[in-house]
Amino acid sequence: LDFNWILSVKMSSMIRILIIGATGRVGRQVLSQLPATDVQVRALARNPQTAGLPSHVDVVRGDLTLPETLDGCLDGIDAVFLVWTAPRAAVAPALERIAKHARRIVFLSAPLKTAHPFFQQPNAVRALGAQVERLIETSGLEWTFLRPGMFAANALTWWAPQIRAGKDVVRWPHVAAPTAPIHERDIAAVAVRALCEDGHAGAEYVLTGPESMSQFEQVHTIGRVIGRSLRMEEISPDEARRELLALMPAFVVNMLLDAWAAAIGQPALVTSTVREITGTPARTFLEWATGHAAEFGV
């Protein structure tokens, strides 16, 4: 940790932060990394009783699709961390309420403007993210957009079920496709800086892990960590589409298949943004897998 940064936060006035998306993987990490003093943390949840958040967090009932529920959640708030999970029609009313109360927003988006072909596949989530960004930019809020690439945690959805089932062969498409998977803790670390510090207004931070790795290499790394000789069996995109529809909506499956196909033959985009913002290098996929070994059945 950067002692000077912690000291600067302590010397500033109390910051009141609302986390929208607090029960998600990144939102929970943001909650855990916010300074324990001089920051008041509130979390929005549709059902506070089942949110399962730490006791020091003020969990309030709210729903992005019901803008009248947001005023109480936003009362007295300085900064908002936003993960958008609601339908398109709710974007404008919700952001209007946020802009009336807060002065700063940090939005978890995606690398929408990055030229690398992996990030340029059209899909509905991409279009929705662009809409949210446009409305934030014209809202009068001081904004920061976080643009993480592939989440390391996707391995828990994609490969962990096969591995936990005792299979040493992981069936998957485009095994040679490279990505630079990022640890959710690193995304949250940048978010915390943008929420608590000045100097991030108008920034668009493209965040990746520190190394380009094929999907084959990522599965091999998981095997090293859990002590198993995992192999990959490459399946066709059509076969993968049929199997992946049990895990994800069709538009996500098609986007991923197109993205992996487009990425083959060139390294994944790797940025140094995590180090530049936090002073600490981004965690490797090996570090991520080591920390999540139990979720692969170990």
N, C-alpha and C positions, 0 to 999 in steps of 0.2 A: 504494500500500500504506500501511496505517496503522502508522507506526513504533512508536507506543506499544504496539500489540497485539503486534508482533513482539518487542519488548523484553520484554513480560510473559511470552511463551512462552519466551524464552531464560532468564528468571529462574526459571521453574518447574522442577520435576524432570522427568526424562525421561518422555515419554508414549509408550506402546507401543500402536500402532494396527493392527488387522486390517481389511483391506478385503475384503469378500465381494461380488463383482461387479466385480472390478478390471479385467477385460478389456472391460467395457462402456464406452459413451461417457462417462457421468458418472464411473464408477469410475476411469477413466484420468485424468480431470481432477482428481479428488481426490488421486490419487497425485502428480500433477505440482505441485499447489499446497500440499501440506503443507510446513511449514518444513524446511529442509535440515539443521538442527541441533536437537538435543534432542528429536527425534521418531524413534522406531524404527518402520519401516513393514514390515508383513508382508501378503502377499496370498494368498488362498486360490484355488487353481485345481485343476480336476480333472486337468489335464495340464500341469504346470509347464513342460515342455519346449516346448510350443507357445503359451504364454501371451503371449510377445512383450512382456514388461514391462521397465522400466528395470533396469539392472544393480544399482543400489543397493537394490532391493526384494528382500526375502526371500520368495521365492515357494515356498509349501508346498502339498503335495498334500492335498486335502480335497474332500468331496462332501456337500452339504446333505442328500442322501437317505440317507447312511450316517453316522449320528451318531457312531459310534465313531471316525470319521476326524477329527472336529472337535477332540477334546481336545488333540492335539498342536499343531494350528493355533492354539488359543486359549491355550496355556500362557504365562503371564506377560503376557497382554494386558490393557490398561486400558480401551480403547474399541474399538467395532466399528462400521464403516460397512456397512450391510446393504442390498443390492439382492436382493430375493427372486425366484428364477428356478426354483424347484423345485415339485413337486406339493404339493397341500394336505396330504396325509398326513404330509409331512416337517416341517411347521411346528413342532408341539409338541416333538418330540424334539430338533430343532436348537436351538430357543430355550432349552430346558432346559439344554443343554450350554453355550450362550453365557452364560446367567445364572450358571452355576457358576464362571466364570472372570473375566468382564469386569464392570465397574461401570457402564459407559456404552454406550448404543447410539444410533446415528443411522440411522433407517430411511427409505429413499427410497420414499415412498408417493404419494398422489394427493389432489386436493382433494375427498375423500369427503364432507365436511360443508358444502361451499360451496353456497349456495342457487342460484347461477346455473344456469339450465337446461342449459347446455353440460356441466356436471359431474354431472348427476343422472340420466344414462342407465344403467339396470341392466345389468350384464354380469359374467361370471365373474371377471375380473381384479379388479374392484371388490370383489366378495365375498371373494376371497382376501386382498386388502389389508386389509380390515376385520378378518378373522380374525387376521392377523399382528399388527395393532395391539392387539387385545384381549388376546392372549397376552403381548405386550410390556408392556402396562400392568399386568398382574398378576404379572410376573416378578420384581419387586424391582429391576430395572435402572433406572438414571437414563436416561430416554429423551427423544429429540427426533424429531418426525416432520417430514419435508420433504414439502411438497405442491405440486410444480410442476404448472403447467397444461400447455398444449401445448408440446412441444419444438420449437424451430426446426429441429432436425436431422431431424425427420420429412420435411422437404422432400427430403432425400437419397433416401429410400425412395419417396416419392410422385411427385415431379416430375422428379428428376434423370435417370431412365432415358429419359423422353421427350425431355428437353432434350439429353442427350448423343447421342441418335439423330439429332440435327440438325433436329428438328421445332421450328418456331416457334409451333406451336399446341399447348397443353397441354389435353388432354381431362380434365374433372374435374366432380364434382357440387357443387352448392351453392356456387358461386364467390363469392357475396355473404356467406357466413357469416364472421363476424369471430372472430379469436382474438388472443391477446397472446403470441406465441411467445417462449420464453425460451431464452437461450444456455446450453448445457451448462456453460460455464465459470462462469456465475453460480450455477447450482445447486451446483456443487462448492465455490464460494467460501463459501457459507453452510454447507455440510456441514463444511468445514474449521474454521470458527469453532465450530460445535457440538461437534466432536470434541475440540478443543484448549482451549477456554475453559470456565470455569464460567458459570452464569447462563442456560443454555438448557434446563435440566431441565423437562420437562412442556410444552415449547413445541411448537406446531403451526404451522409457517411455510408459508403459501400464497405460492408464488413464481410470478411472471409476468414477461414482458417489459414494457417501459415504454409500449407503445402498442397500441391496438386496431387490427387491420388485417384487412381481408377477405382471403380466399384469393386473389382477383384481385390485390389490392395486393401481396401477398407474391410472387407470380409476376412481376409487373411489376418489383418491386425486384430480383429475381434477374436479370431481363433487363437492367436498368440496369447492374448490376455486370459482367456478362459481355459487354456491348455488343451485345445482340440485342433486337429488338422482339418480345418474347414476347406472345402473346395466349392467352386461355382460351376454350375451347369448352365450354359447359355441357352435360353429359349427364344423363340421368335417373337417379334413384337405382337403378332396376332395372338399367340398363345399367352403371352404376358398380359395382354389386354383382358382376355377372358378371366385370368386368375386375379388380376389386380382390381377388377371391378368389385370384388368382395371387400376390398380395403378402402377404396377411394371412389369419389364420383367420376363419371366417364370423362368430363372435361379435364379433370386433374390428371387422369391416367393418360389421356391423349397428349396433353401438354408435356408431361414428363417423358413419354416415349419420343416425342419430337425433339425435346431438348437434349436428351442423351444422344440421340442419333446425330444431331447437329454438332455436338461437342467432341465426337470421336475424331482423333487425329491432331488435336492441339491441346496444350496444357490448359487447365482451368485458370480462370482469373484469380490471382492472389494479390491482396492489398495489405498494406502495413498500417491500416487505419486504427486497429485496436491498440497497437503499440503507441502510435502517435497521440491518441486521445488519453489513454490510461497510463502510459509509461511502462506497461508490461506487455510482453509479446503475447499474441493469441495462443491459446492452448492447442496442442496437437490433437489429432484424432486418437492417437495412442493414449493420451491423457484422458480424453473423453471416455474411451472404451474402458479404461481401467476404473474410472469412477462409476461406471454403469454396469460393471461385470455381473452384478447380481440379477440384473434385469434380462440377462441372457441365460439365466438358469444356473448360475454359479453361486 
